[in-house]
Amino acid sequence: MKSSRHPILPAGSDVLAKVAQAKITATQTGADPVEAAENAVVDHLEEMYPELIALIDGYPDENQQTNIKE
């Protein structure tokens, strides 16, 4: 899979560029660069794989009660 920005770069370079930019911006503004990087990855996944995110969002949280009978 090739990058949408550049036909030679691998697809992962898009997310790396977003993470790098988010970390730079966070550092300049005094925000947490780790949180900014995490958010950039999530944003990228939401853009690239909306079906996957919908599936994950529909999965029960480990803290939620389930009605599974054993």
Backbone atoms as SQL, in Angstrom:
CREATE TABLE atoms (id INTEGER PRIMARY KEY, chain TEXT, resi INTEGER, resn TEXT, atom TEXT, x REAL, y REAL, z REAL);
INSERT INTO atoms VALUES
  (1, 'A', 1, 'MET', 'N', 0.844, -1.175, 0.000),
  (2, 'A', 1, 'MET', 'CA', 0.000, 0.000, 0.000),
  (3, 'A', 1, 'MET', 'C', 0.892, 1.241, 0.000),
  (4, 'A', 2, 'LYS', 'N', 0.583, 2.162, -0.867),
  (5, 'A', 2, 'LYS', 'CA', 1.377, 3.375, -0.993),
  (6, 'A', 2, 'LYS', 'C', 0.711, 4.537, -0.272),
  (7, 'A', 3, 'SER', 'N', 1.501, 5.507, 0.052),
  (8, 'A', 3, 'SER', 'CA', 1.026, 6.715, 0.708),
  (9, 'A', 3, 'SER', 'C', 0.107, 7.498, -0.222),
  (10, 'A', 4, 'SER', 'N', -0.908, 8.136, 0.356),
  (11, 'A', 4, 'SER', 'CA', -1.788, 8.974, -0.455),
  (12, 'A', 4, 'SER', 'C', -1.090, 10.267, -0.849),
  (13, 'A', 5, 'ARG', 'N', -0.085, 10.668, -0.088),
  (14, 'A', 5, 'ARG', 'CA', 0.628, 11.906, -0.385),
  (15, 'A', 5, 'ARG', 'C', 1.718, 11.739, -1.419),
  (16, 'A', 6, 'HIS', 'N', 2.395, 10.641, -1.350),
  (17, 'A', 6, 'HIS', 'CA', 3.544, 10.447, -2.228),
  (18, 'A', 6, 'HIS', 'C', 3.540, 8.999, -2.705),
  (19, 'A', 7, 'PRO', 'N', 3.601, 8.759, -4.002),
  (20, 'A', 7, 'PRO', 'CA', 3.464, 7.392, -4.511),
  (21, 'A', 7, 'PRO', 'C', 4.603, 6.446, -4.143),
  (22, 'A', 8, 'ILE', 'N', 5.730, 6.964, -3.697),
  (23, 'A', 8, 'ILE', 'CA', 6.865, 6.102, -3.383),
  (24, 'A', 8, 'ILE', 'C', 6.904, 5.742, -1.897),
  (25, 'A', 9, 'LEU', 'N', 6.440, 6.632, -1.053),
  (26, 'A', 9, 'LEU', 'CA', 6.507, 6.397, 0.388),
  (27, 'A', 9, 'LEU', 'C', 5.500, 5.337, 0.818),
  (28, 'A', 10, 'PRO', 'N', 5.856, 4.512, 1.791),
  (29, 'A', 10, 'PRO', 'CA', 4.898, 3.529, 2.285),
  (30, 'A', 10, 'PRO', 'C', 3.756, 4.213, 3.030),
  (31, 'A', 11, 'ALA', 'N', 2.631, 3.512, 3.145),
  (32, 'A', 11, 'ALA', 'CA', 1.433, 4.089, 3.749),
  (33, 'A', 11, 'ALA', 'C', 1.667, 4.538, 5.184),
  (34, 'A', 12, 'GLY', 'N', 2.530, 3.869, 5.917),
  (35, 'A', 12, 'GLY', 'CA', 2.787, 4.229, 7.301),
  (36, 'A', 12, 'GLY', 'C', 3.386, 5.608, 7.481),
  (37, 'A', 13, 'SER', 'N', 3.962, 6.146, 6.427),
  (38, 'A', 13, 'SER', 'CA', 4.581, 7.463, 6.543),
  (39, 'A', 13, 'SER', 'C', 3.544, 8.557, 6.783),
  (40, 'A', 14, 'ASP', 'N', 2.304, 8.359, 6.322),
  (41, 'A', 14, 'ASP', 'CA', 1.245, 9.337, 6.577),
  (42, 'A', 14, 'ASP', 'C', 1.006, 9.492, 8.078),
  (43, 'A', 15, 'VAL', 'N', 0.861, 8.383, 8.756),
  (44, 'A', 15, 'VAL', 'CA', 0.588, 8.450, 10.186),
  (45, 'A', 15, 'VAL', 'C', 1.812, 8.956, 10.940),
  (46, 'A', 16, 'LEU', 'N', 2.995, 8.594, 10.497),
  (47, 'A', 16, 'LEU', 'CA', 4.200, 9.087, 11.163),
  (48, 'A', 16, 'LEU', 'C', 4.323, 10.595, 11.027),
  (49, 'A', 17, 'ALA', 'N', 3.980, 11.115, 9.869),
  (50, 'A', 17, 'ALA', 'CA', 4.016, 12.565, 9.667),
  (51, 'A', 17, 'ALA', 'C', 3.000, 13.258, 10.565),
  (52, 'A', 18, 'LYS', 'N', 1.820, 12.665, 10.712),
  (53, 'A', 18, 'LYS', 'CA', 0.790, 13.250, 11.576),
  (54, 'A', 18, 'LYS', 'C', 1.229, 13.229, 13.039),
  (55, 'A', 19, 'VAL', 'N', 1.845, 12.138, 13.452),
  (56, 'A', 19, 'VAL', 'CA', 2.331, 12.024, 14.829),
  (57, 'A', 19, 'VAL', 'C', 3.438, 13.041, 15.083),
  (58, 'A', 20, 'ALA', 'N', 4.364, 13.157, 14.162),
  (59, 'A', 20, 'ALA', 'CA', 5.461, 14.115, 14.324),
  (60, 'A', 20, 'ALA', 'C', 4.930, 15.538, 14.420),
  (61, 'A', 21, 'GLN', 'N', 4.002, 15.892, 13.548),
  (62, 'A', 21, 'GLN', 'CA', 3.437, 17.241, 13.575),
  (63, 'A', 21, 'GLN', 'C', 2.675, 17.485, 14.874),
  (64, 'A', 22, 'ALA', 'N', 1.928, 16.492, 15.336),
  (65, 'A', 22, 'ALA', 'CA', 1.176, 16.636, 16.583),
  (66, 'A', 22, 'ALA', 'C', 2.116, 16.835, 17.769),
  (67, 'A', 23, 'LYS', 'N', 3.226, 16.091, 17.800),
  (68, 'A', 23, 'LYS', 'CA', 4.190, 16.229, 18.891),
  (69, 'A', 23, 'LYS', 'C', 4.862, 17.595, 18.868),
  (70, 'A', 24, 'ILE', 'N', 5.198, 18.080, 17.679),
  (71, 'A', 24, 'ILE', 'CA', 5.818, 19.408, 17.561),
  (72, 'A', 24, 'ILE', 'C', 4.859, 20.486, 18.042),
  (73, 'A', 25, 'THR', 'N', 3.625, 20.419, 17.569),
  (74, 'A', 25, 'THR', 'CA', 2.619, 21.410, 17.959),
  (75, 'A', 25, 'THR', 'C', 2.366, 21.364, 19.464),
  (76, 'A', 26, 'ALA', 'N', 2.275, 20.164, 20.016),
  (77, 'A', 26, 'ALA', 'CA', 2.038, 20.026, 21.453),
  (78, 'A', 26, 'ALA', 'C', 3.192, 20.615, 22.256),
  (79, 'A', 27, 'THR', 'N', 4.400, 20.352, 21.838),
  (80, 'A', 27, 'THR', 'CA', 5.572, 20.887, 22.530),
  (81, 'A', 27, 'THR', 'C', 5.585, 22.410, 22.487),
  (82, 'A', 28, 'GLN', 'N', 5.232, 22.969, 21.342),
  (83, 'A', 28, 'GLN', 'CA', 5.216, 24.426, 21.189),
  (84, 'A', 28, 'GLN', 'C', 4.118, 25.085, 22.018),
  (85, 'A', 29, 'THR', 'N', 3.020, 24.385, 22.221),
  (86, 'A', 29, 'THR', 'CA', 1.889, 24.966, 22.952),
  (87, 'A', 29, 'THR', 'C', 1.868, 24.575, 24.425),
  (88, 'A', 30, 'GLY', 'N', 2.787, 23.714, 24.838),
  (89, 'A', 30, 'GLY', 'CA', 2.832, 23.297, 26.229),
  (90, 'A', 30, 'GLY', 'C', 1.915, 22.131, 26.550),
  (91, 'A', 31, 'ALA', 'N', 1.337, 21.523, 25.530),
  (92, 'A', 31, 'ALA', 'CA', 0.469, 20.358, 25.740),
  (93, 'A', 31, 'ALA', 'C', 1.329, 19.098, 25.871),
  (94, 'A', 32, 'ASP', 'N', 0.695, 18.007, 26.244),
  (95, 'A', 32, 'ASP', 'CA', 1.388, 16.733, 26.414),
  (96, 'A', 32, 'ASP', 'C', 1.656, 16.110, 25.041),
  (97, 'A', 33, 'PRO', 'N', 2.926, 15.977, 24.648),
  (98, 'A', 33, 'PRO', 'CA', 3.222, 15.422, 23.325),
  (99, 'A', 33, 'PRO', 'C', 2.831, 13.954, 23.171),
  (100, 'A', 34, 'VAL', 'N', 2.856, 13.194, 24.254),
  (101, 'A', 34, 'VAL', 'CA', 2.468, 11.782, 24.174),
  (102, 'A', 34, 'VAL', 'C', 0.974, 11.669, 23.889),
  (103, 'A', 35, 'GLU', 'N', 0.180, 12.452, 24.594),
  (104, 'A', 35, 'GLU', 'CA', -1.263, 12.440, 24.356),
  (105, 'A', 35, 'GLU', 'C', -1.582, 12.925, 22.945),
  (106, 'A', 36, 'ALA', 'N', -0.867, 13.930, 22.490),
  (107, 'A', 36, 'ALA', 'CA', -1.073, 14.444, 21.131),
  (108, 'A', 36, 'ALA', 'C', -0.745, 13.372, 20.094),
  (109, 'A', 37, 'ALA', 'N', 0.319, 12.622, 20.333),
  (110, 'A', 37, 'ALA', 'CA', 0.694, 11.544, 19.413),
  (111, 'A', 37, 'ALA', 'C', -0.368, 10.452, 19.395),
  (112, 'A', 38, 'GLU', 'N', -0.857, 10.083, 20.572),
  (113, 'A', 38, 'GLU', 'CA', -1.914, 9.074, 20.653),
  (114, 'A', 38, 'GLU', 'C', -3.157, 9.533, 19.900),
  (115, 'A', 39, 'ASN', 'N', -3.534, 10.780, 20.097),
  (116, 'A', 39, 'ASN', 'CA', -4.710, 11.318, 19.411),
  (117, 'A', 39, 'ASN', 'C', -4.509, 11.342, 17.899),
  (118, 'A', 40, 'ALA', 'N', -3.302, 11.636, 17.457),
  (119, 'A', 40, 'ALA', 'CA', -3.011, 11.654, 16.021),
  (120, 'A', 40, 'ALA', 'C', -3.168, 10.264, 15.412),
  (121, 'A', 41, 'VAL', 'N', -2.729, 9.250, 16.138),
  (122, 'A', 41, 'VAL', 'CA', -2.869, 7.877, 15.648),
  (123, 'A', 41, 'VAL', 'C', -4.342, 7.490, 15.577),
  (124, 'A', 42, 'VAL', 'N', -5.099, 7.807, 16.611),
  (125, 'A', 42, 'VAL', 'CA', -6.533, 7.494, 16.618),
  (126, 'A', 42, 'VAL', 'C', -7.241, 8.228, 15.488),
  (127, 'A', 43, 'ASP', 'N', -6.926, 9.497, 15.305),
  (128, 'A', 43, 'ASP', 'CA', -7.533, 10.265, 14.214),
  (129, 'A', 43, 'ASP', 'C', -7.218, 9.634, 12.860),
  (130, 'A', 44, 'HIS', 'N', -5.975, 9.206, 12.695),
  (131, 'A', 44, 'HIS', 'CA', -5.577, 8.572, 11.436),
  (132, 'A', 44, 'HIS', 'C', -6.354, 7.273, 11.219),
  (133, 'A', 45, 'LEU', 'N', -6.475, 6.472, 12.263),
  (134, 'A', 45, 'LEU', 'CA', -7.218, 5.218, 12.136),
  (135, 'A', 45, 'LEU', 'C', -8.684, 5.469, 11.818),
  (136, 'A', 46, 'GLU', 'N', -9.264, 6.499, 12.438),
  (137, 'A', 46, 'GLU', 'CA', -10.657, 6.835, 12.153),
  (138, 'A', 46, 'GLU', 'C', -10.844, 7.242, 10.698),
  (139, 'A', 47, 'GLU', 'N', -9.863, 7.935, 10.139),
  (140, 'A', 47, 'GLU', 'CA', -9.929, 8.344, 8.728),
  (141, 'A', 47, 'GLU', 'C', -9.751, 7.154, 7.791),
  (142, 'A', 48, 'MET', 'N', -8.780, 6.322, 8.080),
  (143, 'A', 48, 'MET', 'CA', -8.415, 5.240, 7.163),
  (144, 'A', 48, 'MET', 'C', -9.294, 3.997, 7.301),
  (145, 'A', 49, 'TYR', 'N', -9.736, 3.712, 8.518),
  (146, 'A', 49, 'TYR', 'CA', -10.457, 2.466, 8.770),
  (147, 'A', 49, 'TYR', 'C', -11.722, 2.713, 9.589),
  (148, 'A', 50, 'PRO', 'N', -12.693, 3.447, 9.053),
  (149, 'A', 50, 'PRO', 'CA', -13.891, 3.749, 9.845),
  (150, 'A', 50, 'PRO', 'C', -14.666, 2.497, 10.265),
  (151, 'A', 51, 'GLU', 'N', -14.634, 1.444, 9.443),
  (152, 'A', 51, 'GLU', 'CA', -15.349, 0.216, 9.803),
  (153, 'A', 51, 'GLU', 'C', -14.708, -0.452, 11.018),
  (154, 'A', 52, 'LEU', 'N', -13.380, -0.415, 11.080),
  (155, 'A', 52, 'LEU', 'CA', -12.675, -1.002, 12.217),
  (156, 'A', 52, 'LEU', 'C', -13.001, -0.247, 13.499),
  (157, 'A', 53, 'ILE', 'N', -12.997, 1.071, 13.420),
  (158, 'A', 53, 'ILE', 'CA', -13.304, 1.887, 14.594),
  (159, 'A', 53, 'ILE', 'C', -14.739, 1.641, 15.040),
  (160, 'A', 54, 'ALA', 'N', -15.662, 1.526, 14.101),
  (161, 'A', 54, 'ALA', 'CA', -17.058, 1.250, 14.448),
  (162, 'A', 54, 'ALA', 'C', -17.172, -0.101, 15.145),
  (163, 'A', 55, 'LEU', 'N', -16.416, -1.075, 14.675),
  (164, 'A', 55, 'LEU', 'CA', -16.423, -2.394, 15.299),
  (165, 'A', 55, 'LEU', 'C', -15.865, -2.328, 16.714),
  (166, 'A', 56, 'ILE', 'N', -14.754, -1.615, 16.885),
  (167, 'A', 56, 'ILE', 'CA', -14.142, -1.472, 18.206),
  (168, 'A', 56, 'ILE', 'C', -15.078, -0.720, 19.145),
  (169, 'A', 57, 'ASP', 'N', -15.708, 0.357, 18.646),
  (170, 'A', 57, 'ASP', 'CA', -16.633, 1.128, 19.476),
  (171, 'A', 57, 'ASP', 'C', -17.827, 0.292, 19.908),
  (172, 'A', 58, 'GLY', 'N', -18.218, -0.684, 19.097),
  (173, 'A', 58, 'GLY', 'CA', -19.354, -1.532, 19.427),
  (174, 'A', 58, 'GLY', 'C', -19.010, -2.665, 20.371),
  (175, 'A', 59, 'TYR', 'N', -17.729, -2.911, 20.590),
  (176, 'A', 59, 'TYR', 'CA', -17.294, -3.993, 21.469),
  (177, 'A', 59, 'TYR', 'C', -17.464, -3.560, 22.919),
  (178, 'A', 60, 'PRO', 'N', -17.999, -4.428, 23.769),
  (179, 'A', 60, 'PRO', 'CA', -18.213, -4.025, 25.166),
  (180, 'A', 60, 'PRO', 'C', -16.909, -3.684, 25.884),
  (181, 'A', 61, 'ASP', 'N', -16.956, -2.629, 26.642),
  (182, 'A', 61, 'ASP', 'CA', -15.819, -2.220, 27.461),
  (183, 'A', 61, 'ASP', 'C', -15.621, -3.268, 28.550),
  (184, 'A', 62, 'GLU', 'N', -14.383, -3.501, 28.938),
  (185, 'A', 62, 'GLU', 'CA', -14.112, -4.508, 29.967),
  (186, 'A', 62, 'GLU', 'C', -14.727, -4.135, 31.312),
  (187, 'A', 63, 'ASN', 'N', -15.054, -2.856, 31.503),
  (188, 'A', 63, 'ASN', 'CA', -15.661, -2.423, 32.756),
  (189, 'A', 63, 'ASN', 'C', -17.183, -2.475, 32.724),
  (190, 'A', 64, 'GLN', 'N', -17.761, -2.744, 31.546),
  (191, 'A', 64, 'GLN', 'CA', -19.211, -2.805, 31.441),
  (192, 'A', 64, 'GLN', 'C', -19.711, -4.162, 31.907),
  (193, 'A', 65, 'GLN', 'N', -20.902, -4.155, 32.458),
  (194, 'A', 65, 'GLN', 'CA', -21.539, -5.403, 32.849),
  (195, 'A', 65, 'GLN', 'C', -22.063, -6.099, 31.601),
  (196, 'A', 66, 'THR', 'N', -21.876, -7.386, 31.514),
  (197, 'A', 66, 'THR', 'CA', -22.432, -8.151, 30.404),
  (198, 'A', 66, 'THR', 'C', -23.392, -9.185, 30.960),
  (199, 'A', 67, 'ASN', 'N', -24.291, -9.599, 30.134),
  (200, 'A', 67, 'ASN', 'CA', -25.289, -10.588, 30.547),
  (201, 'A', 67, 'ASN', 'C', -24.933, -11.969, 30.013),
  (202, 'A', 68, 'ILE', 'N', -23.677, -12.302, 30.034),
  (203, 'A', 68, 'ILE', 'CA', -23.235, -13.606, 29.557),
  (204, 'A', 68, 'ILE', 'C', -23.403, -14.608, 30.690),
  (205, 'A', 69, 'LYS', 'N', -24.121, -15.677, 30.400),
  (206, 'A', 69, 'LYS', 'CA', -24.337, -16.716, 31.412),
  (207, 'A', 69, 'LYS', 'C', -23.341, -17.839, 31.172),
  (208, 'A', 70, 'GLU', 'N', -22.715, -18.250, 32.232),
  (209, 'A', 70, 'GLU', 'CA', -21.724, -19.325, 32.103),
  (210, 'A', 70, 'GLU', 'C', -22.329, -20.630, 32.501);
